[in-house]
Amino acid sequence: MIATWNHYNNPMHVYCRLVGLGLSRRRAIRVAKAWERLYRSLTDAALAARNLMIIGKEIAR
């Protein structure tokens, strides 16, 4: 499931889908770059939260 999520949210895949939907390549590149910045920040935040949960469990032991 994670691999599927990563594939479909990969910025290059987003770019290809946008071009396929009829956006110009230039516009699709801009949107894909913006999506990449958002996606990276979301995944970084999720990983940080996961690590904090793991650390909290270790401390509680």
Residue pairs with C-beta under 8 A, 6 or more apart in sequence:
7 13
9 35
9 39
11 32
11 33
11 35
11 36
11 39
12 32
14 31
14 32
14 35
14 36
15 28
15 29
15 31
15 32
18 27
18 28
18 31
18 32
19 25
19 28
23 31
